[in-house]
């Protein structure tokens, strides 16, 4: 997935925002320019994100079974991820990020091939999506 990080004017909530490029149909240059604030760090911004969602970062540890591990090792879940291949062929992925809702949506796509080790209780969100009848 690809994202655009840009300044957006939303009344009192103006600021840096993330946009999913798949949702952008057209771009029209406005002729406006702005100077990035000197204290803005794209790296720090990305650490608070998973996809377009921003929230306080938390520790994430996922374990992919051997069948999914070969695909998961080629996937960039987060810029801070650390991959730990296991002797049984599974793969542990660790990173720190915010964006729990988009993580739940993402994990749902991996089905029973991924197990959430951290944060505790996170699997309830994924099970909640299954109860909604999502494929």
C-alpha positions in Angstrom: 0.0 0.0 0.0 1.1 3.5 -0.7 0.4 6.6 1.3 0.7 10.3 0.9 1.7 12.4 4.0 0.7 16.0 3.5 -0.6 19.1 5.2 -4.4 19.3 5.2 -6.7 22.1 6.2 -9.6 20.8 8.2 -10.9 23.8 10.2 -9.5 23.6 13.7 -7.9 20.2 13.0 -5.5 21.3 10.4 -2.2 19.5 10.3 -0.1 16.7 8.8 -2.4 13.9 7.6 -2.0 10.5 5.9 -3.9 9.7 2.8 -4.3 6.3 1.1 -3.3 6.8 -2.6 -5.8 4.2 -3.6 -8.5 6.7 -2.5 -7.2 9.6 -4.5 -8.9 10.0 -7.9 -7.4 13.3 -9.1 -4.8 15.8 -8.1 -5.2 19.5 -9.0 -2.3 21.7 -8.2 -3.5 24.7 -6.1 -0.4 26.8 -6.5 0.0 27.1 -2.7 3.2 26.2 -1.0 4.1 25.7 2.6 7.3 25.3 4.6 7.6 22.1 6.7 8.0 22.9 10.3 11.6 22.4 11.3 10.6 20.1 14.2 8.5 17.7 12.0 10.1 14.3 11.6 8.6 11.9 9.0 10.3 9.0 10.9 8.6 9.9 14.2 5.3 10.4 12.3 5.6 7.0 10.7 6.3 5.4 14.1 2.9 6.6 15.3 1.2 5.1 12.2 0.0 1.9 10.7 -1.4 2.8 7.4 -3.4 6.1 7.7 -4.2 5.7 11.3 -2.3 7.7 14.0 -2.3 6.9 17.7 0.1 6.4 20.6 2.5 3.7 19.6 2.5 0.3 21.3 4.6 -2.9 21.1 3.5 -5.3 18.3 4.6 -8.9 18.0 3.0 -11.2 15.4 3.9 -14.8 14.6 3.2 -16.1 11.1 2.9 -19.9 10.6 5.4 -21.6 8.2 2.9 -21.4 5.3 2.5 -17.7 5.6 6.0 -16.9 6.7 7.5 -17.1 3.2 5.1 -14.3 2.1 5.3 -12.3 5.3 9.1 -12.1 5.2 8.8 -10.1 1.9 6.2 -7.7 3.3 6.9 -4.4 4.9 4.4 -4.1 7.7 6.1 -1.1 9.3 9.4 0.8 8.8 10.7 -0.2 12.2 9.9 -4.0 11.9 12.4 -6.7 12.9 12.0 -10.1 11.4 12.9 -13.2 13.5 12.8 -16.5 11.5 12.0 -19.4 13.8 13.4 -23.0 13.7 10.0 -24.4 13.0 9.7 -22.2 9.8 7.4 -19.6 11.3 8.3 -16.0 11.4 8.0 -13.5 14.3 7.6 -9.8 13.3 8.2 -7.1 15.9 7.6 -3.3 15.6 6.2 -0.4 17.6 3.4 1.6 16.1 0.0 3.1 16.5 -3.0 2.3 14.3 -4.7 -0.6 16.0 -7.8 -0.5 13.8 -5.9 -0.8 10.5 -3.7 -3.5 12.1 -6.8 -5.5 12.9 -8.1 -5.1 9.3 -4.7 -6.1 8.0 -4.4 -9.1 10.2 -7.8 -10.3 9.3 -6.6 -10.9 5.7 -3.9 -13.3 7.0 -6.7 -15.5 8.6 -5.5 -18.2 10.9 -2.0 -18.0 9.6 -1.0 -15.3 12.1 -1.1 -15.2 15.8 -0.9 -12.0 17.8 1.6 -12.3 20.7 1.4 -8.6 21.7 -0.5 -6.7 22.6 -2.5 -9.0 24.8 -6.2 -9.1 24.0 -5.7 -7.7 20.5 -7.2 -10.8 18.9 -10.7 -9.7 20.1 -10.6 -6.9 17.5 -10.0 -9.3 14.7 -12.7 -11.7 16.0 -15.0 -8.7 16.1 -14.4 -8.2 12.3 -15.2 -11.9 11.7 -18.5 -11.5 13.6 -19.4 -8.7 11.2 -19.4 -11.3 8.5 -16.5 -9.9 6.6 -14.9 -12.5 4.2 
